[in-house]
Amino acid sequence: AVFLEENHAIFKAELEAIVNAADVDDGYEIIRRADISVESLATPGGWDAIRIVRYGNWNDAFCQFAPRTCALLKTRKELVNCPYVNTNYYKLFPGAHLKPHFGNAPRL
């Protein structure tokens, strides 16, 4: 938790730049479309995810938009040394709700 708190400003600034991009091709949608490993159990209009790393493969499109975030996350042994890791940002759409749930390990 300390790592996340110490770097919160960087994560937030890069994520806000992605989400608030004026042109649809300058942020969230271009990253989402570039991800060929999309796996979503969400209902349309509920929530969505953009992948940062999935099974050891970093999302290059995300890292182009958020280079400092990727550089920081690549210092974490639990991310780079685990072949099963999935790290994502999730977007909850207005009016949508998430029910309490849990996933398979290792998830937070």
Phi and psi in degrees as GROMACS dihedral restraints (atoms count N, CA, C in turn):
[ dihedral_restraints ]
;  ai    aj    ak    al  type     phi  dphi    fc
    3     4     5     6     1   -62.9    20    10
    4     5     6     7     1   -42.8    20    10
    6     7     8     9     1   -57.6    20    10
    7     8     9    10     1   -45.8    20    10
    9    10    11    12     1   -65.1    20    10
   10    11    12    13     1   -43.0    20    10
   12    13    14    15     1   -65.3    20    10
   13    14    15    16     1   -42.4    20    10
   15    16    17    18     1   -64.3    20    10
   16    17    18    19     1   -29.7    20    10
   18    19    20    21     1  -109.8    20    10
   19    20    21    22     1    11.8    20    10
   21    22    23    24     1   -52.1    20    10
   22    23    24    25     1   -44.1    20    10
   24    25    26    27     1   -61.7    20    10
   25    26    27    28     1   -38.0    20    10
   27    28    29    30     1   -69.0    20    10
   28    29    30    31     1   -49.4    20    10
   30    31    32    33     1   -58.2    20    10
   31    32    33    34     1   -45.6    20    10
   33    34    35    36     1   -64.9    20    10
   34    35    36    37     1   -45.9    20    10
   36    37    38    39     1   -62.2    20    10
   37    38    39    40     1   -44.3    20    10
   39    40    41    42     1   -70.5    20    10
   40    41    42    43     1   -38.8    20    10
   42    43    44    45     1   -65.6    20    10
   43    44    45    46     1   -43.2    20    10
   45    46    47    48     1   -62.0    20    10
   46    47    48    49     1   -38.0    20    10
   48    49    50    51     1   -63.2    20    10
   49    50    51    52     1   -37.3    20    10
   51    52    53    54     1   -68.7    20    10
   52    53    54    55     1   -49.9    20    10
   54    55    56    57     1   -69.3    20    10
   55    56    57    58     1   -36.2    20    10
   57    58    59    60     1   -96.5    20    10
   58    59    60    61     1    12.9    20    10
   60    61    62    63     1   -57.0    20    10
   61    62    63    64     1   135.3    20    10
   63    64    65    66     1   -67.7    20    10
   64    65    66    67     1   -35.6    20    10
   66    67    68    69     1  -103.4    20    10
   67    68    69    70     1   132.4    20    10
   69    70    71    72     1   -57.3    20    10
   70    71    72    73     1   -25.8    20    10
   72    73    74    75     1   -89.9    20    10
   73    74    75    76     1    11.9    20    10
   75    76    77    78     1  -116.9    20    10
   76    77    78    79     1    19.4    20    10
   78    79    80    81     1  -165.2    20    10
   79    80    81    82     1  -128.0    20    10
   81    82    83    84     1   -50.4    20    10
   82    83    84    85     1   -49.8    20    10
   84    85    86    87     1   -66.1    20    10
   85    86    87    88     1   -38.4    20    10
   87    88    89    90     1   -67.3    20    10
   88    89    90    91     1   -37.4    20    10
   90    91    92    93     1   -66.5    20    10
   91    92    93    94     1   -45.7    20    10
   93    94    95    96     1   -62.0    20    10
   94    95    96    97     1   -43.9    20    10
   96    97    98    99     1   -68.1    20    10
   97    98    99   100     1   -28.7    20    10
   99   100   101   102     1   -76.0    20    10
  100   101   102   103     1   -13.4    20    10
  102   103   104   105     1   -84.5    20    10
  103   104   105   106     1   105.9    20    10
  105   106   107   108     1   -83.2    20    10
  106   107   108   109     1    -6.0    20    10
  108   109   110   111     1  -105.6    20    10
  109   110   111   112     1    27.9    20    10
  111   112   113   114     1   -59.6    20    10
  112   113   114   115     1   131.4    20    10
  114   115   116   117     1  -135.9    20    10
  115   116   117   118     1   112.7    20    10
  117   118   119   120     1  -134.0    20    10
  118   119   120   121     1   128.1    20    10
  120   121   122   123     1  -101.0    20    10
  121   122   123   124     1     4.3    20    10
  123   124   125   126     1   -79.8    20    10
  124   125   126   127     1   148.5    20    10
  126   127   128   129     1   -78.0    20    10
  127   128   129   130     1   144.3    20    10
  129   130   131   132     1   -55.2    20    10
  130   131   132   133     1   135.4    20    10
  132   133   134   135     1    83.4    20    10
  133   134   135   136     1    -0.4    20    10
  135   136   137   138     1   -94.4    20    10
  136   137   138   139     1   -67.3    20    10
  138   139   140   141     1  -152.2    20    10
  139   140   141   142     1   163.2    20    10
  141   142   143   144     1  -147.0    20    10
  142   143   144   145     1   165.1    20    10
  144   145   146   147     1  -136.6    20    10
  145   146   147   148     1   148.8    20    10
  147   148   149   150     1  -117.5    20    10
  148   149   150   151     1   133.0    20    10
  150   151   152   153     1   -82.5    20    10
  151   152   153   154     1   139.7    20    10
  153   154   155   156     1  -101.4    20    10
  154   155   156   157     1   -52.3    20    10
  156   157   158   159     1  -142.9    20    10
  157   158   159   160     1   138.3    20    10
  159   160   161   162     1  -138.3    20    10
  160   161   162   163     1   119.1    20    10
  162   163   164   165     1    50.0    20    10
  163   164   165   166     1    43.0    20    10
  165   166   167   168     1    83.2    20    10
  166   167   168   169     1    -2.4    20    10
  168   169   170   171     1  -102.9    20    10
  169   170   171   172     1   117.0    20    10
  171   172   173   174     1   -80.4    20    10
  172   173   174   175     1   141.2    20    10
  174   175   176   177     1   -80.6    20    10
  175   176   177   178     1   101.7    20    10
  177   178   179   180     1   -60.4    20    10
  178   179   180   181     1   -36.3    20    10
  180   181   182   183     1   -62.8    20    10
  181   182   183   184     1   -43.2    20    10
  183   184   185   186     1   -63.0    20    10
  184   185   186   187     1   -45.3    20    10
  186   187   188   189     1   -65.9    20    10
  187   188   189   190     1   -25.3    20    10
  189   190   191   192     1   -68.6    20    10
  190   191   192   193     1   -36.9    20    10
  192   193   194   195     1   -83.8    20    10
  193   194   195   196     1   -25.1    20    10
  195   196   197   198     1  -133.4    20    10
  196   197   198   199     1    63.6    20    10
  198   199   200   201     1   -65.2    20    10
  199   200   201   202     1   -35.2    20    10
  201   202   203   204     1   -71.5    20    10
  202   203   204   205     1   -37.9    20    10
  204   205   206   207     1   -60.0    20    10
  205   206   207   208     1   -49.3    20    10
  207   208   209   210     1   -62.7    20    10
  208   209   210   211     1   -42.6    20    10
  210   211   212   213     1   -60.4    20    10
  211   212   213   214     1   -42.6    20    10
  213   214   215   216     1   -65.9    20    10
  214   215   216   217     1   -45.5    20    10
  216   217   218   219     1   -65.6    20    10
  217   218   219   220     1   -31.0    20    10
  219   220   221   222     1   -71.0    20    10
  220   221   222   223     1    -7.6    20    10
  222   223   224   225     1   -85.7    20    10
  223   224   225   226     1    -8.1    20    10
  225   226   227   228     1   -90.6    20    10
  226   227   228   229     1   115.8    20    10
  228   229   230   231     1   -58.9    20    10
  229   230   231   232     1   -35.8    20    10
  231   232   233   234     1   -67.5    20    10
  232   233   234   235     1   -17.4    20    10
  234   235   236   237     1   -94.5    20    10
  235   236   237   238     1   -43.4    20    10
  237   238   239   240     1   -84.7    20    10
  238   239   240   241     1   -19.5    20    10
  240   241   242   243     1  -102.8    20    10
  241   242   243   244     1     6.1    20    10
  243   244   245   246     1  -113.9    20    10
  244   245   246   247     1   114.8    20    10
  246   247   248   249     1   -71.4    20    10
  247   248   249   250     1    -8.6    20    10
  249   250   251   252     1  -107.5    20    10
  250   251   252   253     1     4.9    20    10
  252   253   254   255     1   -68.9    20    10
  253   254   255   256     1   142.0    20    10
  255   256   257   258     1  -132.0    20    10
  256   257   258   259     1   123.5    20    10
  258   259   260   261     1  -126.4    20    10
  259   260   261   262     1   124.6    20    10
  261   262   263   264     1  -139.5    20    10
  262   263   264   265     1   160.6    20    10
  264   265   266   267     1  -106.8    20    10
  265   266   267   268     1   138.1    20    10
  267   268   269   270     1  -111.7    20    10
  268   269   270   271     1   143.0    20    10
  270   271   272   273     1  -118.4    20    10
  271   272   273   274     1   121.5    20    10
  273   274   275   276     1  -100.6    20    10
  274   275   276   277     1   122.9    20    10
  276   277   278   279     1   -78.4    20    10
  277   278   279   280     1   152.6    20    10
  279   280   281   282     1   -54.3    20    10
  280   281   282   283     1   135.9    20    10
  282   283   284   285     1    81.9    20    10
  283   284   285   286     1    -6.7    20    10
  285   286   287   288     1   -87.0    20    10
  286   287   288   289     1   160.0    20    10
  288   289   290   291     1  -135.4    20    10
  289   290   291   292     1   150.2    20    10
  291   292   293   294     1  -111.2    20    10
  292   293   294   295     1   127.3    20    10
  294   295   296   297     1   -79.9    20    10
  295   296   297   298     1   152.1    20    10
  297   298   299   300     1   -55.9    20    10
  298   299   300   301     1   134.9    20    10
  300   301   302   303     1  -158.7    20    10
  301   302   303   304     1   171.4    20    10
  303   304   305   306     1  -143.4    20    10
  304   305   306   307     1   156.5    20    10
  306   307   308   309     1  -113.3    20    10
  307   308   309   310     1  -173.5    20    10
  309   310   311   312     1   -74.5    20    10
  310   311   312   313     1   157.5    20    10
  312   313   314   315     1   -72.0    20    10
  313   314   315   316     1   152.3    20    10
  315   316   317   318     1   -94.2    20    10
  316   317   318   319     1   106.9    20    10
  318   319   320   321     1  -127.6    20    10
  319   320   321   322     1   151.0    20    10
